[in-house]
Amino acid sequence: MAKKIIGIHEKPSILESIPLSFQHLTAMFGATILVPILLGVDPAIALLMNGIGTLIYTWVTKGGIPAYLGSSFAFIAPASLIISSYGGFGHAQSGFIFFGLFFVAISFVVKKWGIKWIDVVMPPAVMGAVVAIIGLELAPVAAQQAGLAPWSTDIGSVVAPFVSDSTVILVSMFTLGIGIIGTVLFRGFMQVIPILFAVVAGYFLALFMGLVDTAKISEAAWFALPKFQAPVYDINAIIIIAPACIVVLAEHISHLIVTGKITNTDLMENPGLHRSLLGDGISNVLSGMVGSPPNTTYGENIGVMAITGVYSVWVIRGAALLAIAFSVVGKISAAISSIPTPVMGGITMLLYGVIAVQGLRMFVEQKVDFSKSRNMVLGAITFIIGVSGARITLGTVQLKGMAFAAIVGVLLSLIFWLLDKVSVMNEEA
């Protein structure tokens, strides 16, 4: 029986939309509230602006791109530096507003000159590798959360000696097992909510095993408004944030292309990269003005769509409305945020793996010929930069993983394009 596909413009019933929207939000909830926690900001303001930002994004893109905007991890390092050295989070907000304006400006550039340059700077050999790396670089985090690998602050820097915890592994593998079984065996409506079903099942097992912080839920207020704060203009903050904008631009383009591949639509052309950048940019300008960390498209969203076949923008909008509601309903927000790490580790092992496979799928569908020296080198170098732990620090911004790989792949692609123009590539001979 073929998987039931819910198309981009298809509007499920209310009874279907609620669990589907909750499924999308659950997959992204942990990561999206982790950023404000690390930056010392009220997570509720991030949830509120994620929701509002996603609604703005879907409106600007004419309901044509099923993308949820969650808190961006790319700005944690530069924002932390600004907070500690330049007067606090309000100063960092001016940098976030600049980031939003940067995306708005790039959107007009793309609208005027088109996207043909994408084929030059990111050919399929590079793009497939970058998309695969999105999942592969997150894989260690999933393994750590699942209790299958030691926690570390960075590659090679282990926080504590690795001790296998049978309870953690039991919960994570139970959650993963339910996710796998649901993905391949569920039928009908259950076939499109295997991730939600797995998380709920894992949550109840974790509750039974004593891994859920019930005190956090009981102590939470029923209703509380998020904490807003005004930005403080600081040119130093803008300079520190600026390099990270390039990283997120590469990430945004990569996510849009792979979302198009999953949904079998050319989202780069219709509704267009320019609309996607504009919607994201406007969202981030508003977020910076009220005190929220920046937003970005999310890999977890891509993973959920690939597994479930649910591409509906109406479901994404439902997830955004739930995020807005949870930002003011303290107990519900606390209940979701108390989902234990092993549960998220189990399900993200599946989600992140699916993202990596989408990159390999791109190689196949684009018929990338690795017998050609150009493609072999582009794919090989992009992969090794992305998964080896290689990094470089430029001022306050550290490039590593997918971002570093994308930039290296782009530079190599441009060099090969120039060499091709002067007919010195050996493939010409």
Buried (B, 14 or more C-beta within 10 A) or exposed (E): EEEEBBBBEEBBEEEBBBBBBBBBBBBBBBBBBBBBEBBEBBBBBBBBBBBBBBBBBBEBBBBBBBBBBBBBBBBBBBBBBBBEEBBBBBBBBBBBBBBBBBBBEBBEEBBEEBBEEBEBBBBBBBBBBBBBBBBBBBBBBBBBBBBBBBBBEEEEEEEEEBEEEEBBBBBBBBBBBBBBEBBEEBEEEEBBBBBBBBBBBBBEBBBEBEBBBEEEBEEBEEEBEBEEBEBBEBEBBBBBBBBBBBBBBBBBBBBBBBBBBBBEBEBBEEBBBBBBBBBBBBBBBBBBBBBBBBBBBBBBBBBBBBBBBBBBBBBBBBBBBBBBBBBBBBBBBBBBBBBBBBBBBBBBBBBBBBBBBBBBBBBEEBEBEBEEEBBBBBBEBBBEBBBEEBBEEEEBBBBBBBBBBBBBBBEBBEEBBEBBEEEEBEEEE
